[in-house]
Amino acid sequence: MQIVDSHNPNHERPTPRGRLSRVERRKARRKRGRRRLIRWTLGTIGSGVVLVLALIVIGFATPGGTRIRMLLAETVLSTRHYYLAKYMTTPAEYKELLKELNSPVVNTGVPAVKVAAATTTSPVQIHAISGQGWNGYVVLIHNPRLIRLVHANVQGSMGEYITDMAKRVGAIAGVNASGFEDPNGEGWGGVAVGLELVGGQEFSEWKPSWPVVGFTQSGVMVMGDYTLTELQAMGVRDAMQFHPELVVNGQPQITEGDGGWGQDPRTAIGQTKNGTVIFVVANGRFHGGAGLGASQRQIMDVMLQYGAYNACALDGGSSSVLYADGRILNSPSTLDPNGQRHLPDAWMVFPTVEAADQYTP
């Protein structure tokens, strides 16, 4: 015979006075857990706020913090996320950065460059170099008449890999040249920004305030603010636009600070008084064993070290690429699975002058 306690139908053992039942203990544990979660959340948010305020104070109130903050702002300002630099600077600092980024263009005219006879058996010499925060390559092309601006085989809005470009035209080396429209950050590279003059044929429109970089029929590099008529009068065959100018008629153009572009992967082109063309490509963004990258001043210093009489920056960032020996030599910072971006054009080196003269866009 079973006797059921009407006050304890679930046969739970009576709880001694002063102790909690099993249900009450579960409720208490859940309540303690919620309190711990709330305390952790509030503590995390509070710590985050304190950290952000501390970084703001350090970034704006200390010399070291200001240097780091301005370096980051300069780097961001030269990318497609340029608008974020406003939130990292004061209005006066932002105005000064814009001024540095858009330095005045200086015309070279047609420099008195005398193309010397080649003294090496190889048309291309490549030197590995490195500096603080970056590493990369210097390429020397002793005969400038081997160089042409090659227009990409554009499909819709998509440019061309430099490896495919080189194979298509028979080039033995090359670097990226023009920047390109990239509104969605997809890197299609089909529409160049600024003038693109290839073999005398104009492919894109002028970019105001940017210098033109071009080569005459005899292989002399010219830079400056020129109209198409002026370029034709100087005998310029190929030309494109980017900035800033680094060396003009032997004079360094960055005389204060680091140039106002922060640190990033870089590409640049220059020419010595004896006609040798210089490509400089620097790794950055922590690719290829590099750090953040190179400043424009560091690239200018490399150009001067190798005797550049005129030199100008080309597109950088994820576009910086060096092709030679049938492959990509540097470490582009692109997310493209092929390890390189689609480009609108490239400065390419042909094996002979005859091969270069046969190229048509």
GINORNOR-V426122 format. One line per field, one symbol per residue. psi: psi as a letter, one per 30 degrees, with the letter a starting at -180 (. if undefined). A space follows every 10 residues. Layout:
psi=???
This chain:
psi=kkkkjffifg gkkkklkflk leeeeeeeee eeeeeeeeee eeeeeeeeee eeeeeeeeef fkeeeeeeee eeeeeefglf hefffeffll eeeeeeeeee filkkkkfaj likjjlkkgl fkfkkkkkll ajgllbkkkk jfjfffkkjk klikjcgkbk kfeeeeeefg lflllldlll kifggfhegf jkklkjjjhf kkfllkjkfk lkjlkleggk kllajlleee eeffgkekll kallkekjhf kkfjfkagfg gaklklklkl klfgfkkkkk kklahgkggl bealleeeee eeeeeggkek kkkakbbffk kkklhglkea ikglfkfggl lklflkjkkl fleeeeffkk .
